[in-house]
Amino acid sequence: MSAEHDPAKHNPASHGPAENNAAIWTDQRQVADWVATSAERERTRSVHRQVMVELLPFDEADSFTFVDLGAGTGAASRAVLDHFANAQAVLADFSPQMMSEGNAALAPYEGRYRYVTMDLEQPGWPGDLPAPADAVISSLCVHHVPDERKRQLFSEICNNLAPGGWYLNYDPVGATSPEIADAWQRAGDRRDPSAAATRANRTPEQLKRWENHIRHISPLEPQLRWLEEAGFDAVDVYWKDLDNAIFGGRRP
């Protein structure tokens, strides 16, 4: 567990009003700071993303097109493209700054991906996204939107998946009690002895991202219910480690 993603047990209002998601991820200074520190985070997350890749119901030689929602710089897409040599990625994001960084990171995959502009906070499935898609993934982004939008988004995803298509979401989840949040943080601090000091010494940019990060994090149970209500079957928590989980389901 990184200091950037310690358990969501604090009220962001205690630090003043949080900037909105768009203000942070279209701020060149914020994006540059996030990219500069991404290598450390990805050392852990790459292992988690590999679990998501392994859950996808394709053979390594299969040709298919998947959508990566809130794709950012494309870390999740790169994991899928590395494993499935004939896969095509459509990455959806709203930040020109993040997409620019993503195009640089995705240069080795030229011809196998494209970006589409999509703001997850706004309803609707953009016309230039595949419909139906063979699979949809999201990674560390859905927690940025309010609960009502999560419910709406899950329905949009299900409606735009091919029958038998899977949606997998890798995201932080909220604790249902202070005791659970304390346990998550205690375990995280034992794994990373520098985490407490990092939390206490966030830069202004890191503090803004932290406040934005925690304000809409939801517990797992209601999100699983929303997936079922959206029409998914095989809904499950396929992997979990403290406050991070991979969960999702299949369109019947």
N, C-alpha and C positions, 0 to 999 in steps of 0.2 A: 504494500500500500504506500503510495507516494504522499508527500505532504500536500500536494495539490489536490488529492482526492481522499483526505481523511474523512471519517464518518460525519454525516450531516446532522450534527446535534445542536448547533448554535443558530441563533436567529440572526440573519443578516441585518435586520433592522438595528441591531445593537451597534453596528459599525456605521450607521448612516444609510441613506437610500442607495440601493444597488443600481448601477447603470443597466440599461436594457441590453439584451443579447446582441442586437444589431450594432449598438454603439461600441461594444467591446470588439466584436469580430470583424468590424470594418475599420478599426483603428490600426493604422500601419505599425505604430509603436507596440501595441498589444500583440499583434500577430508576430512581429519580429521577435519580441520577448518570448512568446510561446514557442516559436520554432526553434529559437536558440537553446531552449531547455528540453526539447522533445526527445532527444536521444536517450537521456536518462530514463524518462517515463517509458519509452518504447521497449527498453530492455525487459521490463516486466510484462507490458501489455502484449508484446508479440507472442508470448506463450499463450495468453488468453485468446488472442485472435485466432491462433492455430486451432483451438478447440472449436471455435465457430466454423472455421473452414471444414474441419473433419465432420461436422454435423450436416453439411450440405449433401443432398442425396444424388450426387453425380459421380460417375466414373471419371478417372483422371483424364481420359481422352475425349470426354463428351464436349460438344459445342453447346453453349447456352449463354444467355444474356441475363445479367443480374443488375439490380439497382442498389446503389449505396447511398442511403439517405443521410443528409448532414455530413457529407463525406470529408469535409475539410481538405487536408492535404493528401488524402487517399491512402492512409495507412492500412485500413481494412481491405480496400480494393486490391492493394498490392499483395496482401497475403493470399487472397483468393486467386489472383492472376498467376502468382508463383506456383500454386498447387495445380491449377487447371489450365493447361497450356492453350486450350482452344476456347476459353471463356472470354466474353466481352463484358466490359464494365461501363455502366452509365452512372456517373457520380453527380449527385444533386447537392448543391450548396448555394448560399445566397451571398457569400463574401467574395468580392473580386480579389481581395488580398490573399485569402486562403486558397482560392483557385489558382492564382498565379504561382504560389509556392507549390501547390499540387502539380501543376504542369511541369515544373522543374523536377520534382521527385519522380514523376511518372514518365519521364523522357524515355527510359528503356522499354516502356510498354506502348510506344507510339503505334497507332493503328488498332489498338485493342481497347481503347477507352475514349470517352468524351465527357465533358461537363455539361450539365443543364442547370440553369438558375432556378432555385426553389427555396423559398423561405418556409421552414417547417412550422412556423407560427401561424402561417396563413392557410386557410382551407383550400383544398383543390389539388388535383393531380395534373401537373403541367402536361400539355399536349405533346411535348417532345421527350417525355419519359415513355419507355416501353409499356404498352398495355395490351395484352397481359405480359408481365415480366415472368421469367422462369424462376427467379428467386429475388428476395429483397433482404438486405441487411442494413443494420444501423449500429453505430459504434460511438458510444460516449457522447450522444447528442440529444436523444429523446428527453432526457431529464431536464433539458433547458426549457421545455414548453409546459404550460399549465396543464392540470389534470384533464380538464374538459377537452383540450386540444389533443392530448394523448389519446383519449377515447376516439375522437374523430379521426385522428391519423391512423389508428389501428384498423378502423373500418375502411379507410381509403386504400390502405395497403392490401387488405384482404380482397377488396373488390377489383384490384388491378393486378392480382397474381393469377397466373395460369392455374387451372385445377391441378391439385397435387403439388403446387408450388409452396415453398417454405419461406417464412419470415423469421429471422433470428436477430435479436437485439442484445448487444453487449453494453451494459450501462450500470452506473451506481444506483443503489437502492437505499431507501430510508429505513432507519431503525423504528421499531414500533414501541420502544420504551427507552428511557434514559439508561437503564441498566444494560440493554443490548448495545446502545451506542458507546457506552463506556468500555464494554468488553471488546468491541471492534477496535476502538482507538488504542486500548491497552495492548492488544495483540499486534496492531500495526506498529506501535512504538517499539515493541520488543524486536520486531523484524528489522526496523530501521531506527537505530538509536539517535539519529540526527533529526528525526521527524518533528519532535517537540520544539526544538530550536528553530527549525525551518518555519513552523507555524507561527512562532512568536516574532519572526523577523521577515515577514512577507514584505516585498516591495509594494509600492502603490499599485503597480500594474497587477501583481499577483493577488493583492487583496481585492481588487475589483473583480478579477476572474473568479476568485473564491466565493464572493458574495453572489455573483451571478450563477455560479455552479450549484449552490446549495438550495436556492430559494424554491425550486419546483421539484426537488427530488421526492419521489413517492415510494412507499413500501411496495414490496413485491405482490402481496396478495391481491390488492385491487387491480393491479395491472394485469395479472393473470386472468382475472374475471373479465376485464375489459376486452382482452383478446378473445375469450370465448364468446362474449356478447357480439363481437365484431364478425363472428362466423368461423373462427379458426377451430380446428380440432388438434389433437395431439399436443395440446398446450402443456408446457412443462418448464421447470427450471432445469436446464440441461447442464449447468455448471454454476457453482457459486463459491466465492471465497470472501468471507466477511461481507463488506458492503458492495462488492462487485458481483454481477451475475450475468449469465447468458440465458435468455429465456425467449420463448416464441412458440410458433405452431405452424400448422399446415392448412392451406385452403383445401377443403374436401373436393 
